């Protein structure tokens, strides 16, 4: 049975905006850390858009 991803376009956007607001770089690793869970394979395509 497939699990539902905790990473959505909305969570990625919110994490990136929070990092920008704090003056921190928006990288794959920093966004994943900000979200707190998930996988790079799910995150990367969402962050690129």
Secondary structure as the mmCIF struct_conf table of DSSP 4:
data_model
#
loop_
_struct_conf.conf_type_id
_struct_conf.id
_struct_conf.beg_label_comp_id
_struct_conf.beg_label_asym_id
_struct_conf.beg_label_seq_id
_struct_conf.end_label_comp_id
_struct_conf.end_label_asym_id
_struct_conf.end_label_seq_id
HELX_LH_PP_P HELX_LH_PP_P1 UNK A 2 UNK A 5
BEND BEND1 UNK A 6 UNK A 6
HELX_RH_AL_P HELX_RH_AL_P1 UNK A 9 UNK A 21
TURN_TY1_P TURN_TY1_P1 UNK A 22 UNK A 23
HELX_RH_AL_P HELX_RH_AL_P2 UNK A 28 UNK A 35
BEND BEND2 UNK A 37 UNK A 37
HELX_RH_AL_P HELX_RH_AL_P3 UNK A 40 UNK A 48
#
